[in-house]
Amino acid sequence: MLIYTLLKGIAVGIVIALPVGPVGVLCVRRCLFEGPVFGFVAGLGAAIADATFGAIAGFGLTFVRDWLLAYEDWFGLVGGLFLLGFGMKALFLYRGPDAAPLAGEKLFGAFASTYALTIANPITLLSFAAIFAKVGADSLTGLLDTSILVGGVFLGSLIWWLGLSFGIAALRNITGEVVMASINRISGGILFVSGVGLLLAATRGLITVVP
């Protein structure tokens, strides 16, 4: 039964990680332009953030959920500024793939950026609640069962990011400079547009709540 619970958690983790949003684009960029280790560490940040959401939903931490949702627009504002800045940097300061981290970025920065961006979208909590209900998480009564389910979410998300990181990074050795430059422009544009959209949505939300 515990193995079955773990497998369900892994499946949930993969399903949550699959959609290619700004965090996915950011991880792909790090894989291509900074190497597989940086891509994997960035994916690790997203996986731990997914596990955080899984723990909040699985253990019923409603006070944490309510706090995150209450400050959703502020998180979105910060996340939008980050994506906007990163997108502009990619579009205007591109120097090609490098074995060393771009602009002196450290591994911790790669981890923290994707963790923070994922947490900055607390609406994902609602997705976890819906998926957990589908897989029968409500029937789990013990602390061990719920912990295993959350651990499975982490493993599933990590498996996805691990495969993506080392799969995409292999393209570094076979992709020409022209193609890499095109990928840079496309990914940078996606991050820039995502940042603008997130900023607009967050600003609209903040203005709406002002009395």
Backbone torsions as a table, in degrees:
resi	resn	phi	psi	omega
1	MET	NA	-39.9	179.5
2	LEU	-66.3	-37.5	177.4
3	ILE	-63.4	-41.2	178.5
4	TYR	-62.6	-40.8	177.6
5	THR	-64.1	-41.3	177.9
6	LEU	-62.4	-43.1	-179.8
7	LEU	-64.2	-38.5	176.9
8	LYS	-63.2	-41.3	178.3
9	GLY	-63.6	-41.2	178.5
10	ILE	-61.9	-42.7	178.9
11	ALA	-62.0	-42.3	178.4
12	VAL	-63.0	-43.1	179.7
13	GLY	-60.4	-40.8	179.3
14	ILE	-68.0	-43.4	-179.7
15	VAL	-61.6	-41.6	-180.0
16	ILE	-67.4	-37.2	-175.4
17	ALA	-80.1	-20.8	-173.0
18	LEU	-60.7	-44.9	-176.3
19	PRO	-56.6	133.7	-177.5
20	VAL	-92.5	95.4	176.3
21	GLY	-108.2	-162.7	179.6
22	PRO	-56.8	-38.0	179.3
23	VAL	-64.6	-41.8	177.6
24	GLY	-62.9	-42.9	178.4
25	VAL	-62.6	-41.0	179.3
26	LEU	-62.7	-42.7	178.9
27	CYS	-65.0	-41.5	178.4
28	VAL	-61.9	-42.3	177.9
29	ARG	-60.3	-45.0	-179.2
30	ARG	-64.0	-38.0	177.7
31	CYS	-61.0	-45.9	-174.3
32	LEU	-74.8	-43.4	-170.3
33	PHE	-100.9	-15.2	-179.9
34	GLU	-123.5	-10.3	176.6
35	GLY	108.4	162.5	-174.7
36	PRO	-63.9	-32.7	-179.1
37	VAL	-63.9	-45.6	179.3
38	PHE	-67.1	-36.6	176.8
39	GLY	-64.4	-41.0	-179.8
40	PHE	-68.4	-41.0	179.1
41	VAL	-64.0	-38.2	175.6
42	ALA	-63.2	-43.1	176.6
43	GLY	-63.7	-34.1	177.6
44	LEU	-61.9	-39.4	177.0
45	GLY	-61.2	-42.6	178.3
46	ALA	-66.3	-38.8	-179.2
47	ALA	-65.5	-42.0	178.8
48	ILE	-67.7	-35.2	175.9
49	ALA	-65.0	-41.3	176.3
50	ASP	-61.0	-41.7	178.2
51	ALA	-65.3	-34.5	176.8
52	THR	-62.0	-46.7	177.3
53	PHE	-63.1	-39.4	178.4
54	GLY	-62.0	-40.1	178.9
55	ALA	-66.9	-40.1	179.0
56	ILE	-62.1	-44.8	-179.7
57	ALA	-72.3	-43.1	-175.6
58	GLY	-68.5	-39.7	-178.0
59	PHE	-91.7	1.0	177.4
60	GLY	67.6	38.6	-179.1
61	LEU	-82.1	73.3	-173.1
62	THR	-66.1	-29.7	-179.5
63	PHE	-68.1	-35.6	176.1
64	VAL	-70.5	-43.2	178.5
65	ARG	-58.3	-47.3	-177.6
66	ASP	-64.7	-36.6	179.5
67	TRP	-66.4	-44.3	179.5
68	LEU	-63.1	-43.2	-179.7
69	LEU	-68.9	-31.8	179.8
70	ALA	-66.5	-33.0	-178.6
71	TYR	-107.0	23.4	-177.7
72	GLU	-56.6	-43.1	-177.3
73	ASP	-68.2	-36.1	177.6
74	TRP	-67.6	-40.5	175.2
75	PHE	-61.5	-42.1	179.5
76	GLY	-63.2	-36.8	178.9
77	LEU	-62.4	-47.4	179.4
78	VAL	-65.6	-44.7	179.1
79	GLY	-62.5	-39.1	178.5
80	GLY	-64.2	-42.1	178.0
81	LEU	-62.2	-40.6	179.4
82	PHE	-63.7	-48.2	-178.9
83	LEU	-63.9	-38.7	178.6
84	LEU	-61.9	-47.0	179.8
85	GLY	-66.1	-41.5	180.0
86	PHE	-66.5	-40.1	178.7
87	GLY	-64.0	-42.0	178.2
88	MET	-64.7	-39.2	177.9
89	LYS	-62.6	-42.6	179.4
90	ALA	-64.9	-38.6	-176.2
91	LEU	-75.3	-34.7	-170.9
92	PHE	-113.2	-13.2	-177.6
93	LEU	-121.5	25.4	-177.7
94	TYR	-70.9	131.3	178.4
95	ARG	-125.9	9.3	179.1
96	GLY	93.1	168.6	179.7
97	PRO	-60.8	146.0	179.1
98	ASP	-143.4	141.4	178.6
99	ALA	-69.2	-24.4	179.3
100	ALA	-92.5	157.7	179.1
101	PRO	-59.3	138.0	178.0
102	LEU	-67.4	137.9	174.8
103	ALA	54.4	29.7	176.2
104	GLY	71.0	16.3	179.9
105	GLU	-65.1	142.2	-178.0
106	LYS	-102.4	166.6	178.8
107	LEU	-59.2	-39.3	180.0
108	PHE	-62.1	-36.8	178.1
109	GLY	-64.5	-38.8	178.1
110	ALA	-64.3	-40.3	178.7
111	PHE	-68.9	-49.6	-173.8
112	ALA	-65.3	-36.2	-176.6
113	SER	-65.0	-44.8	-178.8
114	THR	-75.0	-33.6	176.0
115	TYR	-62.4	-48.4	-177.1
116	ALA	-65.3	-40.7	-179.7
117	LEU	-64.8	-38.2	179.1
118	THR	-68.7	-43.7	178.5
119	ILE	-66.0	-28.3	-179.5
120	ALA	-69.1	-2.8	177.6
121	ASN	-118.5	68.4	-175.0
122	PRO	-64.4	-10.5	177.1
123	ILE	-62.1	-20.1	176.4
124	THR	-59.5	-26.1	177.6
125	LEU	-56.4	-37.3	-179.9
126	LEU	-67.4	-35.0	176.7
127	SER	-64.9	-42.1	178.2
128	PHE	-62.0	-44.0	-179.3
129	ALA	-60.5	-41.6	-179.2
130	ALA	-68.7	-43.9	-178.4
131	ILE	-68.9	-41.0	178.2
132	PHE	-60.6	-37.1	178.3
133	ALA	-65.3	-37.6	-179.3
134	LYS	-66.5	-36.2	-177.2
135	VAL	-91.2	5.1	175.4
136	GLY	81.4	28.8	179.7
137	ALA	-65.1	-25.4	-179.4
138	ASP	-63.9	-22.8	-178.4
139	SER	-82.1	-8.9	179.1
140	LEU	-77.3	123.6	-175.6
141	THR	-109.8	-24.0	-175.5
142	GLY	-94.3	153.5	177.8
143	LEU	-62.5	-37.4	-179.1
144	LEU	-64.9	-44.9	-179.4
145	ASP	-60.3	-46.4	-178.8
146	THR	-66.4	-38.7	178.6
147	SER	-63.3	-39.9	178.9
148	ILE	-66.6	-39.4	177.6
149	LEU	-61.9	-45.5	179.0
150	VAL	-65.4	-39.8	176.1
151	GLY	-62.0	-37.0	176.7
152	GLY	-64.6	-38.3	176.3
153	VAL	-58.7	-45.3	178.3
154	PHE	-61.7	-46.4	-179.1
155	LEU	-63.4	-43.0	179.9
156	GLY	-61.8	-46.1	178.2
157	SER	-63.7	-40.9	-179.5
158	LEU	-65.7	-40.2	178.2
159	ILE	-59.3	-44.4	179.2
160	TRP	-61.4	-48.5	-177.7
161	TRP	-68.2	-34.1	177.9
162	LEU	-63.9	-48.4	178.9
163	GLY	-62.9	-42.9	-180.0
164	LEU	-63.9	-43.8	-176.3
165	SER	-60.3	-52.4	-175.2
166	PHE	-78.5	-24.9	175.3
167	GLY	-71.1	-47.2	-179.8
168	ILE	-68.2	-39.8	-177.5
169	ALA	-62.5	-25.7	178.3
170	ALA	-63.0	-23.5	179.6
171	LEU	-69.2	-20.0	179.8
172	ARG	-57.2	-33.4	-174.7
173	ASN	-86.2	-14.0	-175.2
174	ILE	-121.2	-3.8	-177.3
175	THR	-99.6	132.6	-179.1
176	GLY	-75.8	168.2	-176.7
177	GLU	-63.0	-38.1	-178.7
178	VAL	-63.6	-44.4	179.8
179	VAL	-65.6	-41.5	179.4
180	MET	-63.0	-39.6	178.4
181	ALA	-64.2	-38.0	178.2
182	SER	-66.9	-42.7	177.4
183	ILE	-61.1	-39.6	178.6
184	ASN	-61.5	-45.3	-179.3
185	ARG	-64.7	-42.8	-178.5
186	ILE	-65.4	-49.7	-179.0
187	SER	-65.6	-39.7	177.2
188	GLY	-63.0	-39.9	177.8
189	GLY	-64.6	-40.5	178.5
190	ILE	-62.4	-44.9	179.8
191	LEU	-64.7	-39.7	179.6
192	PHE	-63.5	-49.1	-179.5
193	VAL	-64.1	-39.7	177.8
194	SER	-61.9	-40.5	178.6
195	GLY	-63.6	-43.4	178.4
196	VAL	-62.1	-45.4	-180.0
197	GLY	-62.3	-41.7	180.0
198	LEU	-66.8	-39.6	178.2
199	LEU	-64.1	-43.2	179.8
200	LEU	-63.1	-44.8	-179.3
201	ALA	-64.5	-42.3	-179.4
202	ALA	-67.2	-42.3	179.8
203	THR	-63.6	-41.6	178.3
204	ARG	-61.9	-42.3	179.3
205	GLY	-64.1	-40.2	-179.3
206	LEU	-69.0	-38.7	179.1
207	ILE	-66.3	-36.3	-177.9
208	THR	-63.3	-36.6	-176.7
209	VAL	-83.2	-8.0	179.6
210	VAL	-72.9	125.7	-177.6
211	PRO	-67.5	NA	NA
